Amino acid sequence: MDAPGRERAEHVDPADQWVLNPNTGEYELRLTPSAQRRIVPQPRGGRTAPPAAPGREVPPPRRRVPEEPLPGRRGRRPVKKKSKAKKALLWTGGGMALVLVATAGGGYLYLKHLEGNVKTTDVGDAGASSFKKDEAFNILVIGTDKRTGEGNEGYGDAGSVGHADTTILLHVAKDRSNATALSIPRDLIVDIPECQATKDDGTKVTVSAQRGVRFNKSLGESGRDAGCTMRTVKEATGIQPDHFMMADFNAVKTLTTAVDGVEVCVTKAVNDKESKLILPKGESKVEGERALAFLRTRHSFGNQGDLDRIKVQQQFLGSLMRKMSSSDTLTSPTKLLKLAEAATNALTVDTAIGKVGTLKDMALELKKVPTKNITFATIPVVDNPTEQIKATVIVDETRAPQVFNMIQNDISFTEVKAQQKQEAAAVAARLKGTKADASEVRVQILNGGAASGSAQKQLDWLQNSAGVSKSDNAGNAGADQAKTTVEYAPEQADQARRLADIMGLSGSAMKPGKSVTNAQGLPTMTLILGKDFKGAGVKLNAASVETPDVEKSTADKVQCAS
């Protein structure tokens, strides 16, 4: 039997690699017994010793001990410290890829170690050249059916190079108030454009376009890489993915194990012989092999098709996100470091976000989004009309365009207020008072920086949907402006308040001044649509619009698969 010290040296828990330096009395991160030491700065106001682990004592700071600790000796973890670089969490869908980067003073070596785990692919101009923290961004998350790791022989296609088995387009709003995770069915019929792919030896090859094929063939088939999948998404939806993250089956097992399982719920007991999933009715915790079986099973939910499997995956992701944001996870050094290892080992990303520092920045931005405002939805589809035996689907052209437009225009699927600075009382007071009837509002509309044709579209919406019949299109303004405004004379204040209510204008958008005379010789307010205008009927003070006709859920709600 091996001595306990030898066993620990061979199987080192990353969370136990903090070792007390007897010369300084401070704790250092050592990746191996011989790794270079880095000192972890103590908080201001003096040194704080970590709490003793059960059954152990923490040596006094000045106690004389041997010059170097024995190889493999388990050090004690430092206490939780406040730091500007706090632990950051980034969740993703599809292959359930998860980035968890724990940073603290002295963690540089560990970050470089994690960076070596991440695999990258150069997608060229299929994505963005860099990550920008002050912009909205779209991440294409791909879960492949490639078999890697022990015990995965029962899943996916034998010999598969890895097709796009599960794909989610994650849109994160510019103001970080909301996010939308849009699932793309693998059996969706699409046109795959010509694209450049990277071979194993690093050389680039051109892959011919294909029309009318399953979406999952946009990856793996004929050597297509994730850049080809990104181009296919742009072709099918009009939405440009900025970055991608990809993981395979094995990632589900390692990540769920790292967080000690994920809570799931089913409305009836499950005993699926094909996936070997066995669950009682109600709530259960799944991890490792059972988590993968839960996500892969088709025969236990709904009509046993891919669309119902997507719903189950979305429910699983919501539960995973709640687990990630729980104090049980965020205050556990063991879980955090296990997640960091598992996640970075599981991921392949585009070169623009391949540095751990960039992934950390992205994680911090995602962490700002409240789970209640993270919406899961699926591209609206209908059965393929060319098939007698229904096996594939096509985009529903009556419902899908609104979904795509909302994401393109950074509009939430949940009712959320845009993050705005509190206005001065005098400015906010412009919104208070009586409001004229919509039929009495007289306004001319000019385009001052909005998309081409916006003035006419807003005019049509005001007249046909909002009851503002006394309105007209006055063309383009003399110059572009950042914000939408309405100028009005004092006697038109009640009309201005009604228009502000209809359009969601803030007090600062209301500009007391003078009226203009319209073609009938009547005094008229002037509405100038600025660069912040998001589309006809979209309120300016909200990041949301009328809910489209799609089934959706949010990450904060517990749901049961049925």
N, C-alpha and C positions, 0 to 999 in steps of 0.2 A: 504494500500500500504506500502511495506517495505521501510524503510529509505534507501537512497543511500548507506550509509556506510555499512549497513547490507548486501545489495545485493553484494557489492564488496567483502565482507568477504567470502561469500558463493561461488562466482564464480571468483576465482582469476586467472588472466592471469599470467603464469610463468614469462613473460617478465616484469611484474609490481611488482615483489616481491623484487625489490631492494629498500631499505629504508635508508634514511639519518639518521645517528646516530648523535644526537645533541652534544654528548660529544666529538666526534672526528672530526666531519665535513666530515666524509668519508661514503661511501655507503656500505651496507651489504646485503647479500642474505638471505632472510627469507622465508622458505618453507611454514610456517604457522605463524600466529601472535605470537605464543609461541615458535617457533623454535629457536634453538641455533644460535647465530649470528656469522658470520665470516666476518672479515674485508677484503675488496677488496683493495689491495695495490694500491697506486697512482703511476703514472709514475715518473721517476726521474726528478729532476729539479723543484719540487714543486707540490702542489695540483692543480688539474684541475677540475673545477666544470662542471657538465654536462649541455648541452644546455637546456634552458627552453622549456617545452612542450607548445604547443599553448594554450594561455589563462591562463598560470600559471607563477609564478615567482619562481626562485630558491632562497631560503633564503641565505643571506650572511653567510660565514663560521662561524663567531663568534656570530651570533645572538642567543640570549637566547630564548629557546623554552621549552615546557614541557619535563620532564625527559624521558618519554617514549611516542612514537607516539600512537595514538588511534588504537585499533584493527581494521584491515581491511583497514587502511588508505593506499592509493596508494603512494608508493615511486617513486622517479624519477630514471631513468636508468643512470648508469655511462656512461661517454663518452667512445668511442671506444679507446682501448689502444693497443699498440703494445706488443706482448707477444710471447715467444717462443712456448707456447702452444696455437696456434691460433685455430680458429674454424676449424673443420675437417668435411669433407663430404665423406660418403661412399654410393654409389648407388648400388643397386642390382636389378636383374630381377625377373622373375617368378611371385611371389605374390606381386611384386613391393615393396619388403621390403627395407626400407631405414634407414640407421643409420646416425644420425646427432648428434655429440657430441660437444657441445659448452663448451670449457674449458677456464678458466681464473683464475688468482690468487684469492683465496678465494672461488672457486667453488667446493671444496671437498664435502661438504654436498650434493650438487645437483648431483654430479656424483654418490655418493652412493645411492641417491634416484633413479636415472635412472637405476642403476645396479639392484635394486630390481624389476624393471619392466621386465627385460629380463628373459625369460624362457629357461632352458637348458635341453639337452638330452645327456646322456653318450652313445656314439657310439662305445666305445672300440677301437679295432684296425682297425675299418673301416675307420678311419681318422687319422690325425696327433695328436700327444700328446701335441703340443704347436704351437704357431704362430711364425715364424721366419721372421724378417724384411729384411734379406739380401738374401732371396731365392725367386724363382718363387713360386706361390701358386695357387691352384685351389679351388674355392668356388662353391659348388653345391647349387643353389638357387631354392627353391621349393615353388610354389604357390599352396596351396591345395584348394579343392572344399568343405571344411568344412564350414558349415553355422554358423557364430557367429555374434552377433550384430543385432540390430533392423533393419528391412527392407531388410534382405537378404534371405527371404523365397523363392524368385523367382529364386535363383541361385543355381547351384550344384544339387547333388543327395540328396533327402530327407533322413535324417538319416545317411548320409555318415560320416564315421569316419575321413575322409580327405584323399583323394587319391592325387597322384602327378598330378595335373591338368595341371600345367605349370611349366616346369623345364628348367633351364639354367645353363650350366657349364661355369663358369667365370674363365678364365685363365689370370693371371697377370704376365707379363714377369719379369724376374729377374732384368733387368736393368730399369724396369718401363717405358720403351719407348712405350709400346703397351699393349693391352689386347684384348682378344677374348671372346665374349659371344656366346656360342654354344647352340642353342635351341635343346631340345630333345622332339620329338613328343610324346604325351601321348598315341597315338595309335600304337607306334612302337612295333613290336613283339620282345620280348627278353626272355632270360633265367634268372630267378631270382634265385640266389644261396641260399643255406641254410644260415640262419643268426640268430643272437641273437637279440631279441626285448625286450624292457622294458615295463612292464605292468604299469597301473596307480598306483599300490601300490609299485612300485619300483623293483619288482622281475623280473628276467630275464627268458625268455622262448626261446626255440629253435623253429624256424619256418622252415618247410620243403621247399626244393627247388621246383620251378615250371618251366617247360619248355614250350616255345612257347606261352607266354601270353602277354597281353598289359603291356607296361612299367608303366602305372599309378597304376597298382596293386602292385608295389614294395613298396608302402606306404599305410598304413591303412588296407589293406587286411590281415586277419588272425593275426592282431596285429602288423604288420611290422612297424618299426619306420624308421626315416631318415637314420639310419645306414644301413638298408637293401637296401634303395634306393642308397646310396653311393656304396655299393658292386655291385649292379646291373649295375651302370654306369661303374664301373671298368671292369665288365664281358663283357659288350657290346662294349666298346670303347678301352679298354686297358689303359685308363687314370685314375689315382688315384686321387679322390677328397680328399683334405686335411681337409676341413671344410664344414659345411652346414649352411644355413640360411633359415628359413621357415616362411611363413605368410599365412593368409587366406584371403577370400574375403574382410572382413571388413577393412583390412590394406590398400587396395587401396583407399577406401573412406576417411579414416582418414588422410592418408599421402597427398593425392592430395588436400584436404581441407586445410591442414597445410601450403601448399605453395601457396595458393590462386589460384589453378588451373594450368592445363598443356595445352599448345597449341597443337592442333591436326589439321590435314588437310585431307579432303576427296575430291575425284575428281568428285563426284556427290552427290546430296542431299540424306540423309538417313532418312528413316522412318520405323524402324524395330518394328513390333508389339510385337514380342516375348521378345526382350530385352528392349523395350520401348525407344530405342535410336532415337532421332530426331536431325539431324544436317543439316544445310544448306551446299551447295557446298562451298568449300574453307576452310578457317581457322576458327576455333572456340576454345574456352577455355572450358575444361571440368574439373569438380571436383566432389568429392563425388559420388553420385549415378550415375551421367552421365559418370564419368570416368570408373566406374566398368562396366556399360553397353557397353561402347566403347570397352573395352578389352574382354568382354565375347561374343559379338555378332558374329554370324557365317554367318548370312543370308544376310549381306549387302556388303560383300567383296569377290572378286575372285569367286571361285567355291563353296563357302559356306562350306568349309572343314576346318579341324584343321590346315593344313599347311598355309592356307591364314590367319587364325586367328593369327598364330605365327608371320607372317610378320607385321601385325598391331600392335602386342604387342611390337615388336622390334622398330618400328617407334615411339611408345609411349614412350618407354624407352629412346630413343635418345633425345626426346623432354624434358623428365623429367630431364635428365642429364644436358642439356643446361640450364634449369631453375635453377637447383641446383648450377651451377657454375656462374650464373649471379650475378652481383653486387647487384641487387634488393633483392636477397635472402641472400647473404653473409653479407650484411651490415644491415640487419634487425634483431635486437634482438628478436622481437616478433616471426618472422617466425622461427628463429633458435631454440628457446626454444620449440615452438609448435612442430617442427619437431622432436626434441630430445625426447619429451614425446610420440608423436605418434609412432615414429619408435621403440623405446625400448618396448613400450606396445605391438607392433605388432609382435615382433620377437621371434622365438624359434631358438636357436643355439646350437652347440655342446659345451660341457663343456670346451674344450680347449680355446674357445674364449668368454666364458660367462661373463668375467669381462669387465666393461665399459672401463677400461684402455686399455685392449687388443683390443677392438673394435675401440677405438680411434687410436691406433697404426696402425691397419689395414686400417682405413679410411685415415690416413695421407699418407700411401703408395699408396693407390688407387688414391688419389688426385694428385699424380705426373704424372699420365698417361694423355697425351693430348687427348681430345675428338676426334680429327681427326684420331687418331690411335687406337680407340676402335671399333672393327669390330663385327657386328652382323651377324651370319650365322646359318644355321640349318643343322643337320646331313643329309647328302645326303641319300635319300630313294627312293624306288620304290614300286609300289603297290604289295601287297601280292599275289603271283601267285596262291596260293591254294584257293583263294576266287573268286566266280563268281560275287557276289555283293561286290564291293570294299569297305572295311570298315577299314582295317588296312594296315600298311606299314612295310617293312623290310629294313634293311641297304643295301644301294647300294654298293656292294663289289668292283665295278670298281672305284668309286670316293671317298668313305668314308675313305679308309686307308690313303690317303695322308692328309686328314683333321686331322685325329687322330694323325698321325706322326708329323705334324707341331706343334700341341699343346704339344705333349710329348717332342719334342725337342726344345720347347720355341721359335718357329719361328712365326713371325707376318704375318697376312694376308694383311697388308698394307706396303707400301714401306717406311721403317724408318731406319735411321742410328743408329747403336748402339752407346751408349754414351761412347766416348773415350776421353782420355786426349790428348791434343794437343801435337803432336810430335815436337821434336826439329827440326829446319830447316834442319840440316845436314841429319837427319834420313829420314825426309819426302822427301828430294831431291832424294833419291834412286828410287822413283817412277817416276821421271821426266826424259824424254829422249825418244829416239826412241824405238819402240817395235817390236820385231821379229814377223813374221807370226806364227800362232799357229802350223802350220805344221813343223816349224823349231825348236820348243821347245823340248828339250831332257831332260827328268827327270825320276828319279827313286823314287818310293813312299814307305815310311815306316810308320808303325803304331806305334806312340809313345804316346799312351794314349787314342786314340779314341775308339769307340765301336768296338767289334770284327768284323772282315770282312770289316772294313771301307776302308782299303787300296785297296782292290780289287774292291769295289763298286766305289771308286773315280777314279780308273784306267779306269773302264768301261765307266764312265761318260765322262772323259777327252777324251778318244779315240772316243767314239760314238757320243757325243754331242758337244764337244768343239773343235774337230779337232786336238787334241794333240796326234798324232798317234805314235810319238817316245817316248813312256813312258812304264814303266814296274813296276811290283810289286816286291819290294825287301824284303817283309816280315815285321817282327817286328823290331823296333829300340831297342838298348841296354837298354834304360831306358825311362820311361814315362816323358813327359814334359807338362806344362800347356798350352803353346801356339803352334800353328802351325807355322813352319818356312820353309824357302827354302834357302839352302846354294848354292853359285855359285861362279865361278871364274870371274875375271874382264871382260874377253872377252865374258862372258855369260850374261852380265848385261841386254842386250836387250831381251834375252829369259826370264830372271827373271821378267822383267817388264811386259811382256806379260802374264806370269803365274799369277803374282800378280793381273793383271787386270781381268783375268778369274775367279780367286778364291776370289777376294776381300781382298787380303792381305795388311796389313799396311806396312809402311816403316820399322817399327821395326821388322816385321816378315821376312824381307829380310836380309840375313846374308852374306855379302861379305866374301869370303874365298877361298876355292879351290874346284875343281870338282873331281868326281870319274870316274873311267873307267867302262863302261858297258860291257856286254858279247861280243859286237862287237868291243871292244877296243876303243870306242869313248868317249870323255869327256861328262859327264852327271851331271846335277844338282841333288841335294838331297832334296826332299820334305818330311818333317816329320809331320804327322798329330797328333796334340796335343789334350789335353782334351777339347779344345774349338771347335773342329771340330763338326759341327752340322749335317752333312750328305752330301752325294754325290750331287753336284750341288748347294749347299747352300753357298752363299758368306759369307766369314768370317767377312767382314766389314759392314754387314747388318743383321738385325734381320728378314729378309723376304726371301722368295723363290718364284719361279714362282707361280702365283695365281692359286689355284685349280679350277676345274670346278664346282663352287658352286655359288649360288646367295648370295650376301652379301651387307651390307651397313655399313656406319660408323656413329658414334654418332653426328658428327658435321654437318651433312647434314639434311636439312628439306625435308621430303618426305610426299607425300599424299597417303592415303589408297585408293585403287581402287577395 
